[in-house]
Amino acid sequence: MAHDEFTIAGEDPAAAHATPPPRRRPQTWSGPWPWAMVAVVLLVAGVVTSPQGERPVPTADVAWSVPLSGAAHPGVWVIDDIVAVSEGDGIVGRAVADGDERWRVGVREPRCASDGVRLACVPSGPPSRATGGVITVIDADGGTMVAEVEGAQLASPLGEDLVVAGGTGDDERWLARIGPGDAQLWRTVVTPESPSRSVQLSFDELTVNGRYVTWWFAEDDVRWPEPGMLDPATGERLPTLTAAPYTSSLPLEFERTLTYLEADSRSSDHPVAVMTGGVAESVEGAWLWRWDADEQPIAVSSAEVATTVLPDFTSALEGTEPLGYATLRTRALIEGDAEGTVSDYRVFRCPCAWVGNTVVAQGYWVEDIEALRQRQHRIDLVMIQGTEVIERFEVQQLTAENPRAQEWEIATDDTTIYVRQGGRLLALEGVLDL
């Protein structure tokens, strides 16, 4: 999961220790919102209640916790009744009920991706990732199948097929869908035009499902802020989110950019498209409604869009306004009708995921303006239903002496969130069964 701090507009990010490169490592959940926390005006539409300071939010309980060995590429995935984690030179399958080890599959410094049913892992480190690749596909019972694809860097199952991201040289990068019997269903070259690159370009993360194939590039272990996206059926390029918030002055072609939301749980045949500027009938269709320029979407279901509006950090730092709170909103997917609640968090960040009727996100809690200046804040894993944070789990306290967030990743099933943090794997009990 992402572990970035939020940036205050007008301050030097380097001096403030505020903006490490987004999405540095492959994570189970990662989001498409690399926008800097620029100054925004707190415009609240719809129904708004007061901040939740007098309504304490319950803290999630830890059902079980187990120690983990280190991994070059930490990850956690849920496949059936197994929580799979990378440990050392292998993948370990642990029971969702108690974290006990059920099986272990050896893969050298594995980099993995999952479709929720199986796991596909590619070894990393020497030999170079730009050379031939062996892909180990792992079932929930620990059974394996091996495929060899020259140049493979990352791979993910997709039904009976594999989607592979790789390269056959320093300059060419491609994705391909490979069926049983090594049948290549499509192959798409995705190398961007960047002749000034001084380091080798690699794939940093791959997300695959029946609706889209999404990937992120990295240079010298620094992830690019913008994903690329393909149609999984044809391999054709799809438009993706540009790393900037929507404003009314942006040209029409920017507004017509599809918004990639990892929490998007709409059915594949839903007749609307969530765009950069709002919701439209289709990619080229008429607008149904638009959200405000300072409003950021974080998740979309088959019925509604969850968004957040940030407080005005610049005015607070200048002393002209008090430090405000982030607003949570829900908007009806078709009509755009909004309801909102002013939370007791200053910022909500993605990666996010919609599990049932609950959105899982990151919340940044800051006591006051002085704490903000001193970089003293808390990062919580928050569970949101409607416009209310209904449960939380503290991930880390940050201070001026300890300003960097730890690396942590999460995965979920229908009732539990599994958090990999440092050298432990935690199961948060009954969080989503509410």
Summary of the structure (lengths in Angstrom):
residues: 434
radius of gyration: 21.3
end to end distance: 23.6
largest distance: 66.5
contacts: 1422
relative contact order: 0.16
helix: 5%
strand: 43%
